[in-house]
Amino acid sequence: MYFNIPAGAIFVSLLVWAIIFVPPHIQYWKRTGHSPYLGLLVVIPVVGLISVWVLALKEWPSEHGREK
């Protein structure tokens, strides 16, 4: 099916989505000692998913000194 959605509505919904999801990811990357600009990768669909997995599986600074 084809839906006739105005371009302005799509732009606004993507903007709201970015405002909600980008700032937390910027904080995650800063806390791990990386550039906060890596948080912008979450906007790119496949790259954002991969970056979240990398972030989840890497060693965090708070884990130093803990036994695994």
N, CA, C and O atoms as a Tripos MOL2 file, in Angstrom:
@<TRIPOS>MOLECULE
protein
  272   271    68     0     0
PROTEIN
NO_CHARGES

@<TRIPOS>ATOM
      1 N           0.8270   -1.1830    0.0000 N.3       1 MET1
      2 CA          0.0000    0.0000    0.0000 C.3       1 MET1
      3 C           0.8720    1.2480    0.0000 C.2       1 MET1
      4 O           1.9960    1.2490    0.5020 O.2       1 MET1
      5 N           0.3410    2.2660   -0.5560 N.am      2 TYR2
      6 CA          1.0520    3.5340   -0.6010 C.3       2 TYR2
      7 C           0.2940    4.5390    0.2450 C.2       2 TYR2
      8 O          -0.8960    4.7720    0.0360 O.2       2 TYR2
      9 N           0.9880    5.1270    1.1910 N.am      3 PHE3
     10 CA          0.3810    6.1250    2.0490 C.3       3 PHE3
     11 C           0.9050    7.4980    1.6570 C.2       3 PHE3
     12 O           2.1060    7.6760    1.4530 O.2       3 PHE3
     13 N           0.0240    8.4440    1.5550 N.am      4 ASN4
     14 CA          0.4060    9.7910    1.1750 C.3       4 ASN4
     15 C           0.6660   10.6020    2.4510 C.2       4 ASN4
     16 O          -0.2120   11.3140    2.9390 O.2       4 ASN4
     17 N           1.8880   10.4790    2.9800 N.am      5 ILE5
     18 CA          2.2690   11.1850    4.1930 C.3       5 ILE5
     19 C           3.0470   12.4280    3.7950 C.2       5 ILE5
     20 O           4.0030   12.3410    3.0240 O.2       5 ILE5
     21 N           2.6500   13.5820    4.3110 N.am      6 PRO6
     22 CA          3.3750   14.8120    3.9530 C.3       6 PRO6
     23 C           4.8370   14.7650    4.4040 C.2       6 PRO6
     24 O           5.1550   14.2180    5.4600 O.2       6 PRO6
     25 N           5.7080   15.3370    3.6000 N.am      7 ALA7
     26 CA          7.1380   15.3380    3.9100 C.3       7 ALA7
     27 C           7.4090   16.0620    5.2190 C.2       7 ALA7
     28 O           8.3200   15.6770    5.9530 O.2       7 ALA7
     29 N           6.6480   17.0910    5.5250 N.am      8 GLY8
     30 CA          6.8380   17.8210    6.7820 C.3       8 GLY8
     31 C           6.5790   16.9510    7.9970 C.2       8 GLY8
     32 O           7.2740   17.0710    9.0060 O.2       8 GLY8
     33 N           5.5850   16.0770    7.9130 N.am      9 ALA9
     34 CA          5.2780   15.1750    9.0320 C.3       9 ALA9
     35 C           6.4040   14.1670    9.2430 C.2       9 ALA9
     36 O           6.7570   13.8460   10.3770 O.2       9 ALA9
     37 N           6.9550   13.6800    8.1580 N.am     10 ILE10
     38 CA          8.0780   12.7380    8.2640 C.3      10 ILE10
     39 C           9.2830   13.4290    8.8670 C.2      10 ILE10
     40 O           9.9470   12.8650    9.7360 O.2      10 ILE10
     41 N           9.5750   14.6360    8.4230 N.am     11 PHE11
     42 CA         10.7120   15.3860    8.9470 C.3      11 PHE11
     43 C          10.5490   15.6600   10.4420 C.2      11 PHE11
     44 O          11.4970   15.4930   11.2090 O.2      11 PHE11
     45 N           9.3700   16.0720   10.8520 N.am     12 VAL12
     46 CA          9.1290   16.3750   12.2640 C.3      12 VAL12
     47 C           9.2530   15.1160   13.1070 C.2      12 VAL12
     48 O           9.8310   15.1630   14.1930 O.2      12 VAL12
     49 N           8.7250   13.9890   12.6350 N.am     13 SER13
     50 CA          8.8240   12.7520   13.4120 C.3      13 SER13
     51 C          10.2780   12.2950   13.5330 C.2      13 SER13
     52 O          10.6830   11.8150   14.5920 O.2      13 SER13
     53 N          11.0640   12.4340   12.4720 N.am     14 LEU14
     54 CA         12.4840   12.0710   12.5490 C.3      14 LEU14
     55 C          13.2540   13.0140   13.4670 C.2      14 LEU14
     56 O          14.1620   12.5870   14.1810 O.2      14 LEU14
     57 N          12.8980   14.2780   13.4500 N.am     15 LEU15
     58 CA         13.5370   15.2490   14.3310 C.3      15 LEU15
     59 C          13.2400   14.9440   15.7950 C.2      15 LEU15
     60 O          14.1350   15.0090   16.6380 O.2      15 LEU15
     61 N          12.0020   14.6160   16.0980 N.am     16 VAL16
     62 CA         11.6300   14.2500   17.4700 C.3      16 VAL16
     63 C          12.3690   12.9920   17.8960 C.2      16 VAL16
     64 O          12.8550   12.9040   19.0230 O.2      16 VAL16
     65 N          12.4540   12.0130   16.9940 N.am     17 TRP17
     66 CA         13.1680   10.7730   17.2920 C.3      17 TRP17
     67 C          14.6390   11.0550   17.6070 C.2      17 TRP17
     68 O          15.1930   10.4950   18.5520 O.2      17 TRP17
     69 N          15.2660   11.9210   16.8160 N.am     18 ALA18
     70 CA         16.6740   12.2590   17.0390 C.3      18 ALA18
     71 C          16.8640   13.0000   18.3560 C.2      18 ALA18
     72 O          17.8450   12.7660   19.0610 O.2      18 ALA18
     73 N          15.9390   13.8890   18.6920 N.am     19 ILE19
     74 CA         16.0460   14.6330   19.9510 C.3      19 ILE19
     75 C          15.9360   13.6940   21.1480 C.2      19 ILE19
     76 O          16.5610   13.9300   22.1820 O.2      19 ILE19
     77 N          15.1540   12.6430   21.0140 N.am     20 ILE20
     78 CA         14.9740   11.6890   22.1170 C.3      20 ILE20
     79 C          16.1560   10.7420   22.2440 C.2      20 ILE20
     80 O          16.5860   10.4590   23.3620 O.2      20 ILE20
     81 N          16.6990   10.2390   21.1310 N.am     21 PHE21
     82 CA         17.6930    9.1730   21.1900 C.3      21 PHE21
     83 C          19.1510    9.6050   21.1040 C.2      21 PHE21
     84 O          20.0170    8.8850   21.6020 O.2      21 PHE21
     85 N          19.4590   10.7330   20.5040 N.am     22 VAL22
     86 CA         20.8630   11.1250   20.3330 C.3      22 VAL22
     87 C          21.5340   11.5570   21.6390 C.2      22 VAL22
     88 O          22.6450   11.0960   21.9010 O.2      22 VAL22
     89 N          20.9360   12.4090   22.4730 N.am     23 PRO23
     90 CA         21.6350   12.8410   23.6970 C.3      23 PRO23
     91 C          22.0710   11.7090   24.6350 C.2      23 PRO23
     92 O          23.1880   11.7590   25.1510 O.2      23 PRO23
     93 N          21.2280   10.6850   24.8780 N.am     24 PRO24
     94 CA         21.7280    9.5850   25.7260 C.3      24 PRO24
     95 C          22.9300    8.8630   25.1200 C.2      24 PRO24
     96 O          23.8480    8.4730   25.8410 O.2      24 PRO24
     97 N          22.9270    8.6860   23.8130 N.am     25 HIS25
     98 CA         24.0480    8.0010   23.1790 C.3      25 HIS25
     99 C          25.3190    8.8480   23.2170 C.2      25 HIS25
    100 O          26.4200    8.3060   23.3100 O.2      25 HIS25
    101 N          25.1770   10.1490   23.1460 N.am     26 ILE26
    102 CA         26.3360   11.0230   23.2980 C.3      26 ILE26
    103 C          26.9330   10.8410   24.6980 C.2      26 ILE26
    104 O          28.1520   10.7690   24.8510 O.2      26 ILE26
    105 N          26.0790   10.7680   25.7070 N.am     27 GLN27
    106 CA         26.5620   10.5690   27.0800 C.3      27 GLN27
    107 C          27.2290    9.2070   27.2450 C.2      27 GLN27
    108 O          28.2500    9.1000   27.9250 O.2      27 GLN27
    109 N          26.6680    8.1640   26.6330 N.am     28 TYR28
    110 CA         27.2740    6.8240   26.7220 C.3      28 TYR28
    111 C          28.6850    6.8330   26.1750 C.2      28 TYR28
    112 O          29.5980    6.2900   26.7980 O.2      28 TYR28
    113 N          28.8740    7.4480   25.0110 N.am     29 TRP29
    114 CA         30.2010    7.4580   24.4040 C.3      29 TRP29
    115 C          31.1710    8.3120   25.2060 C.2      29 TRP29
    116 O          32.3470    7.9630   25.3170 O.2      29 TRP29
    117 N          30.7000    9.4320   25.7720 N.am     30 LYS30
    118 CA         31.5810   10.2600   26.6080 C.3      30 LYS30
    119 C          32.0190    9.5030   27.8480 C.2      30 LYS30
    120 O          33.1810    9.5950   28.2450 O.2      30 LYS30
    121 N          31.1190    8.7610   28.4660 N.am     31 ARG31
    122 CA         31.4570    8.0150   29.6870 C.3      31 ARG31
    123 C          32.4380    6.8830   29.4410 C.2      31 ARG31
    124 O          33.1380    6.4540   30.3580 O.2      31 ARG31
    125 N          32.4940    6.3990   28.2130 N.am     32 THR32
    126 CA         33.4510    5.3450   27.9030 C.3      32 THR32
    127 C          34.7730    5.9040   27.4080 C.2      32 THR32
    128 O          35.6650    5.1470   27.0220 O.2      32 THR32
    129 N          34.9060    7.2270   27.4180 N.am     33 GLY33
    130 CA         36.1730    7.8420   27.0540 C.3      33 GLY33
    131 C          36.3510    8.0740   25.5620 C.2      33 GLY33
    132 O          37.4710    8.3140   25.1120 O.2      33 GLY33
    133 N          35.2990    8.0090   24.8010 N.am     34 HIS34
    134 CA         35.3720    8.2270   23.3610 C.3      34 HIS34
    135 C          34.8130    9.6050   23.0200 C.2      34 HIS34
    136 O          34.2980   10.3230   23.8780 O.2      34 HIS34
    137 N          34.9300    9.9450   21.7570 N.am     35 SER35
    138 CA         34.3860   11.2120   21.2850 C.3      35 SER35
    139 C          32.8640   11.1880   21.3900 C.2      35 SER35
    140 O          32.2290   10.2210   20.9690 O.2      35 SER35
    141 N          32.2800   12.2370   21.9460 N.am     36 PRO36
    142 CA         30.8180   12.2560   22.0520 C.3      36 PRO36
    143 C          30.1130   12.2940   20.6980 C.2      36 PRO36
    144 O          28.9230   11.9930   20.6080 O.2      36 PRO36
    145 N          30.8430   12.6620   19.6470 N.am     37 TYR37
    146 CA         30.2390   12.7170   18.3190 C.3      37 TYR37
    147 C          29.8710   11.3220   17.8000 C.2      37 TYR37
    148 O          29.0880   11.2010   16.8580 O.2      37 TYR37
    149 N          30.4270   10.2770   18.4060 N.am     38 LEU38
    150 CA         30.0420    8.9250   18.0120 C.3      38 LEU38
    151 C          28.5780    8.6500   18.3400 C.2      38 LEU38
    152 O          27.9760    7.7370   17.7740 O.2      38 LEU38
    153 N          28.0060    9.4310   19.2470 N.am     39 GLY39
    154 CA         26.5920    9.2960   19.5630 C.3      39 GLY39
    155 C          25.6900    9.6440   18.3940 C.2      39 GLY39
    156 O          24.5340    9.2240   18.3530 O.2      39 GLY39
    157 N          26.2070   10.4030   17.4480 N.am     40 LEU40
    158 CA         25.4220   10.7560   16.2690 C.3      40 LEU40
    159 C          25.2390    9.5730   15.3210 C.2      40 LEU40
    160 O          24.4020    9.6270   14.4200 O.2      40 LEU40
    161 N          26.0120    8.5110   15.5150 N.am     41 LEU41
    162 CA         25.8860    7.3360   14.6570 C.3      41 LEU41
    163 C          24.5310    6.6570   14.8110 C.2      41 LEU41
    164 O          24.1000    5.9250   13.9200 O.2      41 LEU41
    165 N          23.8640    6.8910   15.9180 N.am     42 VAL42
    166 CA         22.5710    6.2560   16.1520 C.3      42 VAL42
    167 C          21.5290    6.7320   15.1380 C.2      42 VAL42
    168 O          20.4930    6.0860   14.9760 O.2      42 VAL42
    169 N          21.7830    7.8360   14.4630 N.am     43 VAL43
    170 CA         20.8430    8.3620   13.4800 C.3      43 VAL43
    171 C          20.8740    7.5310   12.1910 C.2      43 VAL43
    172 O          19.8740    7.4720   11.4750 O.2      43 VAL43
    173 N          21.9910    6.9010   11.8930 N.am     44 ILE44
    174 CA         22.1340    6.0750   10.6920 C.3      44 ILE44
    175 C          21.6580    4.6630   11.0430 C.2      44 ILE44
    176 O          22.2390    4.0330   11.9270 O.2      44 ILE44
    177 N          20.6220    4.1520   10.3810 N.am     45 PRO45
    178 CA         19.9680    2.9200   10.8250 C.3      45 PRO45
    179 C          20.8860    1.7400   11.1300 C.2      45 PRO45
    180 O          20.9280    1.3170   12.2850 O.2      45 PRO45
    181 N          21.6020    1.1950   10.1950 N.am     46 VAL46
    182 CA         22.4090   -0.0020   10.4510 C.3      46 VAL46
    183 C          23.6510    0.3420   11.2770 C.2      46 VAL46
    184 O          24.0180   -0.4080   12.1820 O.2      46 VAL46
    185 N          24.2860    1.4460   10.9780 N.am     47 VAL47
    186 CA         25.4850    1.8650   11.7040 C.3      47 VAL47
    187 C          25.1410    2.1520   13.1640 C.2      47 VAL47
    188 O          25.9260    1.8360   14.0580 O.2      47 VAL47
    189 N          23.9900    2.7390   13.4100 N.am     48 GLY48
    190 CA         23.5580    3.0140   14.7790 C.3      48 GLY48
    191 C          23.3730    1.7430   15.5810 C.2      48 GLY48
    192 O          23.7550    1.6830   16.7490 O.2      48 GLY48
    193 N          22.7920    0.7280   14.9670 N.am     49 LEU49
    194 CA         22.5990   -0.5490   15.6600 C.3      49 LEU49
    195 C          23.9410   -1.2030   15.9770 C.2      49 LEU49
    196 O          24.1320   -1.7350   17.0710 O.2      49 LEU49
    197 N          24.8580   -1.1660   15.0350 N.am     50 ILE50
    198 CA         26.1910   -1.7430   15.2580 C.3      50 ILE50
    199 C          26.9210   -0.9700   16.3560 C.2      50 ILE50
    200 O          27.5880   -1.5780   17.1940 O.2      50 ILE50
    201 N          26.8070    0.3520   16.3630 N.am     51 SER51
    202 CA         27.5050    1.1400   17.3790 C.3      51 SER51
    203 C          26.9620    0.8520   18.7800 C.2      51 SER51
    204 O          27.7160    0.8630   19.7530 O.2      51 SER51
    205 N          25.6650    0.5970   18.8830 N.am     52 VAL52
    206 CA         25.0920    0.2490   20.1890 C.3      52 VAL52
    207 C          25.6320   -1.1040   20.6600 C.2      52 VAL52
    208 O          25.9080   -1.2760   21.8470 O.2      52 VAL52
    209 N          25.7820   -2.0480   19.7570 N.am     53 TRP53
    210 CA         26.3420   -3.3480   20.1240 C.3      53 TRP53
    211 C          27.8120   -3.2180   20.5380 C.2      53 TRP53
    212 O          28.2410   -3.8460   21.5050 O.2      53 TRP53
    213 N          28.5700   -2.4170   19.8180 N.am     54 VAL54
    214 CA         29.9730   -2.1940   20.1850 C.3      54 VAL54
    215 C          30.0560   -1.5800   21.5760 C.2      54 VAL54
    216 O          30.8800   -1.9840   22.3960 O.2      54 VAL54
    217 N          29.2120   -0.6190   21.8270 N.am     55 LEU55
    218 CA         29.1890    0.0460   23.1230 C.3      55 LEU55
    219 C          28.8030   -0.9250   24.2310 C.2      55 LEU55
    220 O          29.3690   -0.8760   25.3230 O.2      55 LEU55
    221 N          27.8530   -1.7990   23.9640 N.am     56 ALA56
    222 CA         27.3990   -2.7480   24.9760 C.3      56 ALA56
    223 C          28.4490   -3.8050   25.2900 C.2      56 ALA56
    224 O          28.5400   -4.2670   26.4270 O.2      56 ALA56
    225 N          29.2360   -4.1890   24.3030 N.am     57 LEU57
    226 CA         30.1680   -5.3000   24.4920 C.3      57 LEU57
    227 C          31.5880   -4.8840   24.8550 C.2      57 LEU57
    228 O          32.4070   -5.7350   25.2030 O.2      57 LEU57
    229 N          31.8920   -3.5930   24.7810 N.am     58 LYS58
    230 CA         33.2470   -3.1550   25.1160 C.3      58 LYS58
    231 C          33.4080   -3.0160   26.6240 C.2      58 LYS58
    232 O          32.4220   -2.9820   27.3600 O.2      58 LYS58
    233 N          34.6300   -2.9360   27.0710 N.am     59 GLU59
    234 CA         34.9090   -2.7650   28.4990 C.3      59 GLU59
    235 C          34.7050   -1.3060   28.8920 C.2      59 GLU59
    236 O          35.2420   -0.4010   28.2520 O.2      59 GLU59
    237 N          33.9340   -1.0870   29.9380 N.am     60 TRP60
    238 CA         33.6500    0.2550   30.4210 C.3      60 TRP60
    239 C          34.6840    0.6400   31.4740 C.2      60 TRP60
    240 O          35.2200   -0.2300   32.1600 O.2      60 TRP60
    241 N          34.9700    1.9430   31.6110 N.am     61 PRO61
    242 CA         35.9490    2.3760   32.6130 C.3      61 PRO61
    243 C          35.5680    1.9550   34.0370 C.2      61 PRO61
    244 O          36.4590    1.7290   34.8560 O.2      61 PRO61
    245 N          34.3120    1.8460   34.3480 N.am     62 SER62
    246 CA         33.8930    1.4510   35.6870 C.3      62 SER62
    247 C          34.1550   -0.0380   35.9530 C.2      62 SER62
    248 O          34.0790   -0.4810   37.0990 O.2      62 SER62
    249 N          34.4590   -0.8010   34.9180 N.am     63 GLU63
    250 CA         34.7310   -2.2090   35.0970 C.3      63 GLU63
    251 C          36.2080   -2.5000   35.3880 C.2      63 GLU63
    252 O          36.5590   -3.6440   35.6770 O.2      63 GLU63
    253 N          37.0630   -1.5020   35.3180 N.am     64 HIS64
    254 CA         38.4760   -1.7180   35.6010 C.3      64 HIS64
    255 C          38.6300   -2.1290   37.0650 C.2      64 HIS64
    256 O          38.0650   -1.5000   37.9600 O.2      64 HIS64
    257 N          39.3820   -3.1660   37.2890 N.am     65 GLY65
    258 CA         39.6190   -3.6170   38.6450 C.3      65 GLY65
    259 C          38.6200   -4.6670   39.1170 C.2      65 GLY65
    260 O          38.8090   -5.2590   40.1800 O.2      65 GLY65
    261 N          37.5920   -4.9030   38.3690 N.am     66 ARG66
    262 CA         36.6140   -5.9340   38.7270 C.3      66 ARG66
    263 C          36.9940   -7.2270   38.0480 C.2      66 ARG66
    264 O          37.5400   -7.2390   36.9450 O.2      66 ARG66
    265 N          36.6920   -8.3180   38.7310 N.am     67 GLU67
    266 CA         36.9060   -9.6210   38.1050 C.3      67 GLU67
    267 C          35.7240   -9.9460   37.2350 C.2      67 GLU67
    268 O          34.5780   -9.6490   37.5720 O.2      67 GLU67
    269 N          36.0160  -10.5600   36.1080 N.am     68 LYS68
    270 CA         34.9340  -10.9240   35.1850 C.3      68 LYS68
    271 C          34.5540  -12.3620   35.3450 C.2      68 LYS68
    272 O          33.6600  -12.8450   34.6510 O.2      68 LYS68
@<TRIPOS>BOND
     1     1     2 1
     2     2     3 1
     3     3     4 2
     4     3     5 am
     5     5     6 1
     6     6     7 1
     7     7     8 2
     8     7     9 am
     9     9    10 1
    10    10    11 1
    11    11    12 2
    12    11    13 am
    13    13    14 1
    14    14    15 1
    15    15    16 2
    16    15    17 am
    17    17    18 1
    18    18    19 1
    19    19    20 2
    20    19    21 am
    21    21    22 1
    22    22    23 1
    23    23    24 2
    24    23    25 am
    25    25    26 1
    26    26    27 1
    27    27    28 2
    28    27    29 am
    29    29    30 1
    30    30    31 1
    31    31    32 2
    32    31    33 am
    33    33    34 1
    34    34    35 1
    35    35    36 2
    36    35    37 am
    37    37    38 1
    38    38    39 1
    39    39    40 2
    40    39    41 am
    41    41    42 1
    42    42    43 1
    43    43    44 2
    44    43    45 am
    45    45    46 1
    46    46    47 1
    47    47    48 2
    48    47    49 am
    49    49    50 1
    50    50    51 1
    51    51    52 2
    52    51    53 am
    53    53    54 1
    54    54    55 1
    55    55    56 2
    56    55    57 am
    57    57    58 1
    58    58    59 1
    59    59    60 2
    60    59    61 am
    61    61    62 1
    62    62    63 1
    63    63    64 2
    64    63    65 am
    65    65    66 1
    66    66    67 1
    67    67    68 2
    68    67    69 am
    69    69    70 1
    70    70    71 1
    71    71    72 2
    72    71    73 am
    73    73    74 1
    74    74    75 1
    75    75    76 2
    76    75    77 am
    77    77    78 1
    78    78    79 1
    79    79    80 2
    80    79    81 am
    81    81    82 1
    82    82    83 1
    83    83    84 2
    84    83    85 am
    85    85    86 1
    86    86    87 1
    87    87    88 2
    88    87    89 am
    89    89    90 1
    90    90    91 1
    91    91    92 2
    92    91    93 am
    93    93    94 1
    94    94    95 1
    95    95    96 2
    96    95    97 am
    97    97    98 1
    98    98    99 1
    99    99   100 2
   100    99   101 am
   101   101   102 1
   102   102   103 1
   103   103   104 2
   104   103   105 am
   105   105   106 1
   106   106   107 1
   107   107   108 2
   108   107   109 am
   109   109   110 1
   110   110   111 1
   111   111   112 2
   112   111   113 am
   113   113   114 1
   114   114   115 1
   115   115   116 2
   116   115   117 am
   117   117   118 1
   118   118   119 1
   119   119   120 2
   120   119   121 am
   121   121   122 1
   122   122   123 1
   123   123   124 2
   124   123   125 am
   125   125   126 1
   126   126   127 1
   127   127   128 2
   128   127   129 am
   129   129   130 1
   130   130   131 1
   131   131   132 2
   132   131   133 am
   133   133   134 1
   134   134   135 1
   135   135   136 2
   136   135   137 am
   137   137   138 1
   138   138   139 1
   139   139   140 2
   140   139   141 am
   141   141   142 1
   142   142   143 1
   143   143   144 2
   144   143   145 am
   145   145   146 1
   146   146   147 1
   147   147   148 2
   148   147   149 am
   149   149   150 1
   150   150   151 1
   151   151   152 2
   152   151   153 am
   153   153   154 1
   154   154   155 1
   155   155   156 2
   156   155   157 am
   157   157   158 1
   158   158   159 1
   159   159   160 2
   160   159   161 am
   161   161   162 1
   162   162   163 1
   163   163   164 2
   164   163   165 am
   165   165   166 1
   166   166   167 1
   167   167   168 2
   168   167   169 am
   169   169   170 1
   170   170   171 1
   171   171   172 2
   172   171   173 am
   173   173   174 1
   174   174   175 1
   175   175   176 2
   176   175   177 am
   177   177   178 1
   178   178   179 1
   179   179   180 2
   180   179   181 am
   181   181   182 1
   182   182   183 1
   183   183   184 2
   184   183   185 am
   185   185   186 1
   186   186   187 1
   187   187   188 2
   188   187   189 am
   189   189   190 1
   190   190   191 1
   191   191   192 2
   192   191   193 am
   193   193   194 1
   194   194   195 1
   195   195   196 2
   196   195   197 am
   197   197   198 1
   198   198   199 1
   199   199   200 2
   200   199   201 am
   201   201   202 1
   202   202   203 1
   203   203   204 2
   204   203   205 am
   205   205   206 1
   206   206   207 1
   207   207   208 2
   208   207   209 am
   209   209   210 1
   210   210   211 1
   211   211   212 2
   212   211   213 am
   213   213   214 1
   214   214   215 1
   215   215   216 2
   216   215   217 am
   217   217   218 1
   218   218   219 1
   219   219   220 2
   220   219   221 am
   221   221   222 1
   222   222   223 1
   223   223   224 2
   224   223   225 am
   225   225   226 1
   226   226   227 1
   227   227   228 2
   228   227   229 am
   229   229   230 1
   230   230   231 1
   231   231   232 2
   232   231   233 am
   233   233   234 1
   234   234   235 1
   235   235   236 2
   236   235   237 am
   237   237   238 1
   238   238   239 1
   239   239   240 2
   240   239   241 am
   241   241   242 1
   242   242   243 1
   243   243   244 2
   244   243   245 am
   245   245   246 1
   246   246   247 1
   247   247   248 2
   248   247   249 am
   249   249   250 1
   250   250   251 1
   251   251   252 2
   252   251   253 am
   253   253   254 1
   254   254   255 1
   255   255   256 2
   256   255   257 am
   257   257   258 1
   258   258   259 1
   259   259   260 2
   260   259   261 am
   261   261   262 1
   262   262   263 1
   263   263   264 2
   264   263   265 am
   265   265   266 1
   266   266   267 1
   267   267   268 2
   268   267   269 am
   269   269   270 1
   270   270   271 1
   271   271   272 2
@<TRIPOS>SUBSTRUCTURE
     1 MET1         2 RESIDUE 1 A MET
     2 TYR2         6 RESIDUE 1 A TYR
     3 PHE3        10 RESIDUE 1 A PHE
     4 ASN4        14 RESIDUE 1 A ASN
     5 ILE5        18 RESIDUE 1 A ILE
     6 PRO6        22 RESIDUE 1 A PRO
     7 ALA7        26 RESIDUE 1 A ALA
     8 GLY8        30 RESIDUE 1 A GLY
     9 ALA9        34 RESIDUE 1 A ALA
    10 ILE10       38 RESIDUE 1 A ILE
    11 PHE11       42 RESIDUE 1 A PHE
    12 VAL12       46 RESIDUE 1 A VAL
    13 SER13       50 RESIDUE 1 A SER
    14 LEU14       54 RESIDUE 1 A LEU
    15 LEU15       58 RESIDUE 1 A LEU
    16 VAL16       62 RESIDUE 1 A VAL
    17 TRP17       66 RESIDUE 1 A TRP
    18 ALA18       70 RESIDUE 1 A ALA
    19 ILE19       74 RESIDUE 1 A ILE
    20 ILE20       78 RESIDUE 1 A ILE
    21 PHE21       82 RESIDUE 1 A PHE
    22 VAL22       86 RESIDUE 1 A VAL
    23 PRO23       90 RESIDUE 1 A PRO
    24 PRO24       94 RESIDUE 1 A PRO
    25 HIS25       98 RESIDUE 1 A HIS
    26 ILE26      102 RESIDUE 1 A ILE
    27 GLN27      106 RESIDUE 1 A GLN
    28 TYR28      110 RESIDUE 1 A TYR
    29 TRP29      114 RESIDUE 1 A TRP
    30 LYS30      118 RESIDUE 1 A LYS
    31 ARG31      122 RESIDUE 1 A ARG
    32 THR32      126 RESIDUE 1 A THR
    33 GLY33      130 RESIDUE 1 A GLY
    34 HIS34      134 RESIDUE 1 A HIS
    35 SER35      138 RESIDUE 1 A SER
    36 PRO36      142 RESIDUE 1 A PRO
    37 TYR37      146 RESIDUE 1 A TYR
    38 LEU38      150 RESIDUE 1 A LEU
    39 GLY39      154 RESIDUE 1 A GLY
    40 LEU40      158 RESIDUE 1 A LEU
    41 LEU41      162 RESIDUE 1 A LEU
    42 VAL42      166 RESIDUE 1 A VAL
    43 VAL43      170 RESIDUE 1 A VAL
    44 ILE44      174 RESIDUE 1 A ILE
    45 PRO45      178 RESIDUE 1 A PRO
    46 VAL46      182 RESIDUE 1 A VAL
    47 VAL47      186 RESIDUE 1 A VAL
    48 GLY48      190 RESIDUE 1 A GLY
    49 LEU49      194 RESIDUE 1 A LEU
    50 ILE50      198 RESIDUE 1 A ILE
    51 SER51      202 RESIDUE 1 A SER
    52 VAL52      206 RESIDUE 1 A VAL
    53 TRP53      210 RESIDUE 1 A TRP
    54 VAL54      214 RESIDUE 1 A VAL
    55 LEU55      218 RESIDUE 1 A LEU
    56 ALA56      222 RESIDUE 1 A ALA
    57 LEU57      226 RESIDUE 1 A LEU
    58 LYS58      230 RESIDUE 1 A LYS
    59 GLU59      234 RESIDUE 1 A GLU
    60 TRP60      238 RESIDUE 1 A TRP
    61 PRO61      242 RESIDUE 1 A PRO
    62 SER62      246 RESIDUE 1 A SER
    63 GLU63      250 RESIDUE 1 A GLU
    64 HIS64      254 RESIDUE 1 A HIS
    65 GLY65      258 RESIDUE 1 A GLY
    66 ARG66      262 RESIDUE 1 A ARG
    67 GLU67      266 RESIDUE 1 A GLU
    68 LYS68      270 RESIDUE 1 A LYS
